[in-house]
């Protein structure tokens, strides 16, 4: 269970406050969507969950399975099961995708106290999962994300997610820049990971991704706070009315 | 009128050493005169200093406080096991034709069965060649039968101080000629080892000719045993005849109190292809200066390198590429990693003469700065006198990218490992330019060992365990 309690966060560099008291609970086995207008703090929330040090938490707490993760670095959070699928995955020239995947999987396994995968074991797992997600062998041979299309990058994120077997998945605007076919593939990959042991937070501006990944709850984030919570029908409502209501509220 | 300039301590020592040791250096009838001419050419200007543009960032007058005495012979024999300690196991096990030079003197050659010189190549010691009165070797290699002017030795008219000093003091080296049209089955590895209990200086010279249409791989290692500081001048002159192809790699690893003044002169005839790579790990004061000239059209020059510095290492890469004929291509990619108070220098001068139309030249120097005290000086110089050319250059100096670090760490990779991965991949991109897989892997492992601050011989174990960029290239 993810519990976010009165979370306040600001940009470390200039002190701009972005998150102004977020309260949220995502039980294991549920998928929650966070929707909101641009600049509402959606991506900041994703980054703060993953432990990016460009943001400073000034008040509140984030508990994962009852334990505060605020003091943990991003790598230790990953070991605890937190996974952020990036809106804009980084291109890392010179780091071969396979090298990266193996370093990542084994680092997490080591921290979780699970035996590291040998080369043949690793190759077997990665090939099987890559095939499921339509990630071509040729992509695995290239430097990480370099020269990948938007859709390829997102598929690579989902591949990483399935390799690392997280218990908390945060998908940040996973649909941005994708056409319908790509959204379907990515959503299918994410849906496969739905399980009773896993919590998922799907961050999106538009409702369309939620046609493919059906949420149990929808939260509207604006001005750094959760403004409204409802079932999946709230997303459809927002699709009709837009975010005007929440923009006005602040004015 | 005589102008007397103040000589530095090092300059005085060099003059004394030349007077004392020149009679002992190898050389037939004409050689002593050529050496004297070279030393006089050096002495006229002395050590270069910062007011000489080409030496702006590498002031030898300030950097060389004293000139060490010429090296004594080593009594140690470098067999395979001893080589592994100085080269690391990868390079030591590289299947190759190998020459071992110890303290500036040819010690041994190791030639696998079936690879003996004769049909495809000729190889000998420079000292022996210089000692022969009839110049057979020089004629065989270079098609000249009289070498009366110091130019062939490289000193003379050229007042390059490194070339001049090397001509004056050169004690030995390799003379190598690849026969026209020959394809060597193995690379030729020239290993120059300094084995010193006390500070000492060496001067070595390699003369290489790759005959028309021939293809060869040449590696030069400059390594050392022991902690005593050393000074070296090392000159390689390589000429490629029409349609020849050469892959030429330098592997330089030394400790922080040494000085290495290297110079490569590359000459390309028509359609020749030259791929050079210079790898420098540490070494104190290092100058790698390369001059390239094109004597025929449509030749290709592709030159890259990686330099790694920490503490007070000073690593200078200076290139002068002179396009004096049409349709030639030059490519340079250099990458450096600088930590501590290390200083990196890249000077890349590309000259396109008025006749050199259709020249295509590109140059890039990139440095990763790991410390706020590191310094990188980059000076690209384009002198273009022709109007139908494509030339470009770029240079970057950056810290480790915070976004990339976060991305890797968010995937569970610990901070130090993520950092190492990014540094290694940065260097790996340059090392990837080495075409031979065996040599590329060896150099990468030496780089990894250096980056992890381990002795070279410990590298392969570590490299095999950790997930490193070269692993994925398997």
Interface residues (C-beta under 8 A of the other chain):
Chain A: X50 X51 X52 X53 X54 X73 X74 X75 X77 X78 X79 X83 X84 X86 X89 X90 X92 X93 X94 X95 X96 X97 X98 X99 X100 X102 X103 X104 X105 X106 X107 X108 X111 X143 X160 X164
Chain B: X402 X403 X404 X406 X407 X408 X409 X410 X411 X412 X413 X414 X415 X417 X418 X421 X422 X424 X425 X426 X428 X429 X466 X467 X468 X469 X471 X472 X473
